[in-house]
Amino acid sequence: MSTSARSQNKEDWTVIPGLCFIRKPGDSLRCTLAPGHERDHLHAYTHTSWPHRSGEQQAD
């Protein structure tokens, strides 16, 4: 991924712009919805969903 297509947050983690990318607990699936969405997380390819957790960050 090019430097212009990603950004760094204050913890020096790479943030994936354009995707929520929060990991499903206990799995490798990541949310493919837009960042800041207000519903449950969703992995679009497997149609798997899971609820929001407190304090979630992309690079967990």
Backbone as CSV, one residue per row, in Angstrom:
resi,resn,N_x,N_y,N_z,CA_x,CA_y,CA_z,C_x,C_y,C_z
1,MET,0.857,-1.175,0.000,0.000,0.000,0.000,0.897,1.230,0.000
2,SER,0.566,2.195,-0.817,1.386,3.398,-0.901,1.220,4.253,0.348
3,THR,2.221,5.073,0.613,2.185,5.960,1.773,0.993,6.907,1.694
4,SER,0.633,7.358,0.493,-0.489,8.280,0.361,-1.833,7.606,0.635
5,ALA,-1.899,6.276,0.546,-3.155,5.564,0.768,-3.338,5.148,2.213
6,ARG,-2.406,5.474,3.068,-2.542,5.129,4.481,-2.106,6.312,5.330
7,SER,-2.459,6.285,6.593,-2.059,7.350,7.503,-1.626,6.720,8.816
8,GLN,-0.963,7.494,9.647,-0.492,6.999,10.932,-1.297,7.663,12.038
9,ASN,-1.679,6.899,13.058,-2.325,7.503,14.205,-1.278,7.762,15.275
10,LYS,-1.693,8.285,16.415,-0.729,8.708,17.433,0.080,7.558,18.018
11,GLU,-0.376,6.301,17.887,0.375,5.155,18.409,1.294,4.568,17.350
12,ASP,1.454,5.235,16.196,2.256,4.775,15.066,1.735,3.504,14.438
13,TRP,0.448,3.235,14.568,-0.177,2.122,13.860,-0.584,2.620,12.492
14,THR,-0.549,1.759,11.511,-1.064,2.115,10.205,-2.579,2.050,10.254
15,VAL,-3.223,3.100,9.807,-4.679,3.172,9.767,-5.107,2.980,8.317
16,ILE,-6.078,2.101,8.096,-6.570,1.844,6.752,-7.724,2.814,6.471
17,PRO,-7.494,3.872,5.702,-8.574,4.814,5.413,-9.601,4.161,4.494
18,GLY,-10.855,4.470,4.702,-11.908,3.943,3.856,-12.550,2.668,4.368
19,LEU,-11.931,2.002,5.343,-12.504,0.799,5.952,-12.468,0.924,7.462
20,CYS,-13.496,0.421,8.116,-13.495,0.360,9.580,-12.327,-0.508,10.045
21,PHE,-12.202,-1.721,9.517,-11.089,-2.649,9.704,-10.904,-3.130,11.142
22,ILE,-11.941,-3.027,11.990,-11.883,-3.555,13.353,-11.944,-5.073,13.283
23,ARG,-11.068,-5.742,14.038,-10.996,-7.202,14.041,-12.136,-7.817,14.856
24,LYS,-12.709,-8.913,14.351,-13.704,-9.674,15.107,-12.982,-10.382,16.249
25,PRO,-13.484,-10.286,17.496,-12.823,-10.934,18.633,-12.627,-12.435,18.392
26,GLY,-11.404,-12.907,18.631,-11.099,-14.318,18.501,-11.006,-14.820,17.076
27,ASP,-10.901,-13.924,16.101,-10.886,-14.323,14.695,-9.947,-13.396,13.934
28,SER,-9.699,-13.712,12.685,-8.872,-12.841,11.849,-9.704,-11.951,10.941
29,LEU,-11.037,-12.118,10.953,-11.908,-11.292,10.118,-11.866,-9.836,10.567
30,ARG,-11.975,-8.916,9.616,-12.013,-7.493,9.903,-13.220,-6.875,9.218
31,CYS,-13.739,-5.830,9.847,-14.919,-5.144,9.332,-14.586,-4.430,8.026
32,THR,-15.441,-4.629,7.032,-15.239,-4.007,5.722,-16.184,-2.838,5.466
33,LEU,-16.890,-2.370,6.500,-17.759,-1.202,6.359,-16.926,0.081,6.409
34,ALA,-17.564,1.199,6.118,-16.890,2.500,6.161,-16.534,2.865,7.604
35,PRO,-15.446,3.608,7.811,-15.075,4.027,9.165,-16.185,4.856,9.809
36,GLY,-16.372,4.696,11.102,-17.351,5.484,11.834,-18.786,5.020,11.691
37,HIS,-19.009,3.852,11.112,-20.383,3.363,10.968,-21.007,3.165,12.350
38,GLU,-22.339,3.174,12.408,-23.027,3.116,13.699,-23.736,1.796,13.963
39,ARG,-23.616,0.843,13.079,-24.277,-0.451,13.298,-23.226,-1.511,13.644
40,ASP,-23.644,-2.774,13.729,-22.698,-3.849,13.991,-21.632,-3.899,12.904
41,HIS,-20.471,-4.439,13.267,-19.414,-4.640,12.278,-19.835,-5.744,11.315
42,LEU,-19.265,-5.731,10.103,-19.618,-6.724,9.092,-18.407,-7.043,8.232
43,HIS,-18.141,-8.329,8.030,-17.155,-8.777,7.047,-17.951,-9.141,5.800
44,ALA,-17.845,-8.316,4.765,-18.725,-8.415,3.596,-18.576,-9.724,2.828
45,TYR,-17.396,-10.315,2.797,-17.181,-11.513,1.986,-17.786,-12.764,2.612
46,THR,-17.826,-12.818,3.947,-18.390,-13.991,4.626,-19.762,-13.701,5.214
47,HIS,-20.198,-12.453,5.144,-21.485,-12.018,5.715,-21.543,-12.282,7.222
48,THR,-20.400,-12.181,7.889,-20.305,-12.372,9.329,-20.385,-11.008,10.005
49,SER,-21.195,-10.896,11.060,-21.296,-9.626,11.788,-21.012,-9.851,13.263
50,TRP,-20.634,-8.771,13.966,-20.371,-8.801,15.402,-20.572,-7.398,15.965
51,PRO,-20.903,-7.300,17.260,-21.217,-5.993,17.858,-19.968,-5.147,18.125
52,HIS,-20.204,-3.861,18.258,-19.135,-2.937,18.664,-18.668,-3.273,20.078
53,ARG,-17.386,-3.055,20.350,-16.833,-3.191,21.699,-16.293,-1.830,22.126
54,SER,-16.255,-1.594,23.399,-15.716,-0.339,23.923,-14.227,-0.213,23.632
55,GLY,-13.794,0.950,23.166,-12.385,1.236,22.968,-11.741,0.572,21.770
56,GLU,-12.505,0.151,20.789,-11.944,-0.535,19.626,-11.039,0.377,18.812
57,GLN,-9.984,-0.206,18.245,-9.092,0.491,17.330,-8.683,-0.467,16.236
58,GLN,-8.366,0.051,15.060,-8.018,-0.800,13.928,-6.878,-1.760,14.229
59,ALA,-5.853,-1.308,14.862,-4.641,-2.108,15.017,-4.620,-2.916,16.309
60,ASP,-5.761,-3.439,16.711,-5.786,-4.246,17.942,-5.150,-5.594,17.734
